[in-house]
């Protein structure tokens, strides 16, 4: 991950879908389809939360007993690799 407090990249058009989110990336003209968990994680990337805080919020949203820290970190790495977060 590129930053301790990930933030969505500029130039993203976010559109909610029944099964997650469709993201249009203006800089590359790419379209990304995110599942519901990845959509929540991307929405939480506002530059104010750490990976751990994002994982805690994911646990709260989905009613999990403990924060999915490894899974959240993996998703953040994927989002960064795709250029959706910085």
KESELUM-221521 format. One line per 4 residues: for each residue x, y, z of N, C-alpha, C. Coordinates in nm, 4 decimals, always signed. Example, Ala and Ser with C-alpha at 12.3 -4.5 7.8 and 13.67 -1.06 7.14 Angstrom:
+1.3190:-0.5690:+0.7800:+1.2300:-0.4500:+0.7800:+1.3200:-0.3300:+0.7800 | +1.2850:-0.2250:+0.7080:+1.3670:-0.1060:+0.7140:+1.2900:+0.0030:+0.7870
***
This chain:
+0.0850:-0.1177:+0.0000:+0.0000:+0.0000:+0.0000:+0.0890:+0.1231:+0.0000 | +0.0467:+0.2271:-0.0664:+0.1320:+0.3424:-0.0855:+0.1259:+0.4440:+0.0278 | +0.0243:+0.4432:+0.1095:+0.0107:+0.5421:+0.2156:-0.0527:+0.4789:+0.3393 | -0.0179:+0.5289:+0.4577:-0.0785:+0.4722:+0.5782:-0.2269:+0.5079:+0.5932
-0.2714:+0.6117:+0.5247:-0.4128:+0.6520:+0.5267:-0.4610:+0.6641:+0.3819 | -0.5027:+0.5497:+0.3250:-0.5374:+0.5489:+0.1821:-0.6511:+0.6442:+0.1474 | -0.6396:+0.7004:+0.0272:-0.7396:+0.7935:-0.0229:-0.7739:+0.7576:-0.1662 | -0.9016:+0.7694:-0.2007:-0.9442:+0.7417:-0.3381:-0.8677:+0.8305:-0.4353
-0.8348:+0.7754:-0.5495:-0.7682:+0.8509:-0.6551:-0.8654:+0.9527:-0.7137 | -0.8106:+1.0572:-0.7701:-0.8932:+1.1578:-0.8369:-0.9462:+1.0985:-0.9677 | -1.0581:+1.1528:-1.0138:-1.1109:+1.1131:-1.1432:-1.1842:+0.9809:-1.1456 | -1.2422:+0.9412:-1.0314:-1.3208:+0.8182:-1.0276:-1.4686:+0.8529:-1.0265
-1.5444:+0.7827:-1.1077:-1.6899:+0.7956:-1.1057:-1.7439:+0.6695:-1.0404 | -1.8074:+0.6850:-0.9227:-1.8577:+0.5721:-0.8460:-2.0075:+0.5582:-0.8687 | -2.0510:+0.4366:-0.9025:-2.1922:+0.4089:-0.9246:-2.2302:+0.2823:-0.8495 | -2.3246:+0.2971:-0.7564:-2.3699:+0.1796:-0.6813:-2.4420:+0.0840:-0.7741
-2.4238:-0.0453:-0.7466:-2.4913:-0.1502:-0.8214:-2.5516:-0.2473:-0.7204 | -2.6446:-0.3308:-0.7653:-2.7077:-0.4262:-0.6745:-2.6064:-0.5191:-0.6096 | -2.5002:-0.5498:-0.6837:-2.4021:-0.6452:-0.6330:-2.2659:-0.5810:-0.6063 | -2.2647:-0.4528:-0.5693:-2.1408:-0.3851:-0.5351:-2.1343:-0.2456:-0.5923
-2.0302:-0.2189:-0.6709:-2.0102:-0.0851:-0.7254:-1.9394:-0.0952:-0.8605 | -1.9791:-0.0063:-0.9508:-1.9116:+0.0089:-1.0789:-1.8302:+0.1380:-1.0690 | -1.7013:+0.1285:-1.0989:-1.6121:+0.2435:-1.0899:-1.5533:+0.2707:-1.2280 | -1.5772:+0.3924:-1.2777:-1.5156:+0.4351:-1.4027:-1.3946:+0.5198:-1.3675
-1.2808:+0.4837:-1.4222:-1.1544:+0.5511:-1.3955:-1.1197:+0.6370:-1.5171 | -1.1406:+0.7684:-1.5046:-1.1220:+0.8596:-1.6171:-0.9808:+0.8561:-1.6737 | -0.8809:+0.8472:-1.5883:-0.7420:+0.8565:-1.6342:-0.7020:+0.7420:-1.7274 | -0.7694:+0.6288:-1.7151:-0.7338:+0.5125:-1.7974:-0.8498:+0.4628:-1.8832
-0.9672:+0.5241:-1.8687:-1.0890:+0.4787:-1.9370:-1.1219:+0.3342:-1.9018 | -1.0827:+0.2911:-1.7822:-1.1124:+0.1550:-1.7385:-1.2372:+0.1556:-1.6521 | -1.3079:+0.0435:-1.6536:-1.4250:+0.0226:-1.5694:-1.3940:-0.0937:-1.4767 | -1.4205:-0.0740:-1.3474:-1.3954:-0.1762:-1.2463:-1.5281:-0.2143:-1.1815
-1.5486:-0.3430:-1.1597:-1.6668:-0.3912:-1.0886:-1.6209:-0.4422:-0.9533 | -1.6649:-0.3753:-0.8467:-1.6249:-0.4130:-0.7115:-1.7368:-0.4894:-0.6429 | -1.7003:-0.5941:-0.5689:-1.7999:-0.6651:-0.4895:-1.8388:-0.5760:-0.3704 | -1.9422:-0.6119:-0.2948:-1.9878:-0.5246:-0.1858:-1.8796:-0.4914:-0.0834
-1.7942:-0.5866:-0.0498:-1.6904:-0.5604:+0.0493:-1.5884:-0.4613:-0.0052 | -1.5415:-0.4823:-0.1267:-1.4454:-0.3903:-0.1868:-1.5063:-0.2513:-0.2038 | -1.6359:-0.2449:-0.2339:-1.7035:-0.1159:-0.2476:-1.7023:-0.0401:-0.1154 | -1.7316:-0.1096:-0.0055:-1.7291:-0.0454:+0.1262:-1.5883:+0.0032:+0.1572
-1.4895:-0.0804:+0.1306:-1.3509:-0.0426:+0.1584:-1.3122:+0.0802:+0.0769 | -1.3458:+0.0833:-0.0516:-1.3127:+0.2003:-0.1334:-1.3804:+0.3255:-0.0788 | -1.5053:+0.3136:-0.0389:-1.5761:+0.4298:+0.0150:-1.5117:+0.4805:+0.1438 | -1.4519:+0.3906:+0.2215:-1.3872:+0.4295:+0.3466:-1.2496:+0.4920:+0.3252
-1.1986:+0.4851:+0.2035:-1.0665:+0.5419:+0.1722:-1.0803:+0.6916:+0.1453 | -1.0883:+0.7672:+0.2535:-1.1043:+0.9122:+0.2406:-0.9831:+0.9884:+0.2938 | -0.8756:+0.9152:+0.3238:-0.7543:+0.9789:+0.3716:-0.7498:+1.0039:+0.5203 | -0.8556:+0.9634:+0.5921:-0.8588:+0.9886:+0.7367:-0.8397:+0.8618:+0.8190
-0.8495:+0.7448:+0.7557:-0.8452:+0.6176:+0.8293:-0.7219:+0.5353:+0.7916 | -0.6708:+0.4630:+0.8893:-0.5640:+0.3668:+0.8645:-0.6269:+0.2368:+0.8152 | -0.5434:+0.1446:+0.7705:-0.5909:+0.0130:+0.7283:-0.6659:-0.0561:+0.8423 | -0.6124:-0.0468:+0.9627:-0.6773:-0.1079:+1.0786:-0.8133:-0.0468:+1.1082
-0.8228:+0.0841:+1.0940:-0.9512:+0.1518:+1.1167:-1.0522:+0.1150:+1.0082 | -1.0046:+0.0984:+0.8865:-1.0930:+0.0548:+0.7776:-1.1430:-0.0863:+0.8054 | -1.0531:-0.1752:+0.8501:-1.0930:-0.3126:+0.8830:-1.1969:-0.3134:+0.9952 | -1.1790:-0.2283:+1.0954:-1.2765:-0.2205:+1.2054:-1.4121:-0.1732:+1.1541
-1.4116:-0.0775:+1.0629:-1.5372:-0.0287:+1.0058:-1.6045:-0.1365:+0.9215 | -1.5261:-0.2146:+0.8474:-1.5809:-0.3252:+0.7686:-1.6477:-0.4264:+0.8614 | -1.5824:-0.4572:+0.9727:-1.6405:-0.5503:+1.0706:-1.7740:-0.4979:+1.1208 | -1.7806:-0.3685:+1.1464:-1.9048:-0.3087:+1.1962:-2.0146:-0.3135:+1.0895
-1.9810:-0.2787:+0.9653:-2.0787:-0.2770:+0.8564:-2.1381:-0.4154:+0.8333 | -2.0534:-0.5182:+0.8363:-2.0986:-0.6535:+0.8051:-2.1292:-0.7378:+0.9289 | -2.1216:-0.6791:+1.0479:-2.1552:-0.7517:+1.1700:-2.0602:-0.8651:+1.2018 | -1.9313:-0.8446:+1.1770:-1.8313:-0.9489:+1.2022:-1.7825:-0.9430:+1.3463
-1.7428:-1.0577:+1.3991:-1.6955:-1.0649:+1.5372:-1.5610:-0.9956:+1.5556 | -1.4771:-0.9981:+1.4516:-1.3469:-0.9323:+1.4614:-1.3133:-0.8681:+1.3267 | -1.2311:-0.7642:+1.3293:-1.1954:-0.6955:+1.2044:-1.1171:-0.7867:+1.1102 | -1.1527:-0.7889:+0.9824:-1.0814:-0.8704:+0.8839:-0.9559:-0.7971:+0.8344
-0.8566:-0.7883:+0.9205:-0.7395:-0.7050:+0.8918:-0.6602:-0.7538:+0.7707 | -0.6303:-0.8830:+0.7630:-0.5512:-0.9343:+0.6496:-0.6271:-0.9187:+0.5189 | -0.7564:-0.9481:+0.5215:-0.8376:-0.9376:+0.4009:-0.8492:-0.7923:+0.3552 | -0.8649:-0.7018:+0.4518:-0.8744:-0.5592:+0.4189:-0.7429:-0.5102:+0.3597
-0.6317:-0.5495:+0.4196:-0.5003:-0.5099:+0.3672:-0.4822:-0.5622:+0.2245 | -0.5249:-0.6847:+0.1993:-0.5152:-0.7410:+0.0646:-0.5999:-0.6647:-0.0352 | -0.7199:-0.6278:+0.0061:-0.8078:-0.5511:-0.0814:-0.7472:-0.4139:-0.1089 | -0.6921:-0.3499:-0.0070:-0.6290:-0.2189:-0.0258:-0.5112:-0.2289:-0.1228
-0.4356:-0.3366:-0.1145:-0.3251:-0.3570:-0.2086:-0.3772:-0.3712:-0.3509 | -0.4870:-0.4457:-0.3668:-0.5474:-0.4623:-0.4995:-0.5972:-0.3276:-0.5534 | -0.6644:-0.2501:-0.4683:-0.7158:-0.1197:-0.5107:-0.6012:-0.0262:-0.5496 | -0.4918:-0.0309:-0.4739:-0.3749:+0.0514:-0.5053:-0.3125:+0.0083:-0.6374
-0.2999:-0.1219:-0.6581:-0.2407:-0.1753:-0.7810:-0.3233:-0.1320:-0.9038 | -0.4546:-0.1231:-0.8875:-0.5426:-0.0813:-0.9966:-0.5481:+0.0702:-1.0124 | -0.4841:+0.1423:-0.9212:-0.4820:+0.2883:-0.9290:-0.6073:+0.3562:-0.8764 | -0.6866:+0.2822:-0.7964:-0.8102:+0.3383:-0.7422:-0.7881:+0.4131:-0.6119
-0.6778:+0.3830:-0.5431:-0.6428:+0.4564:-0.4216:-0.4955:+0.4931:-0.4289 | -0.4610:+0.5940:-0.3502:-0.3205:+0.6375:-0.3420:-0.2736:+0.6270:-0.1981
***
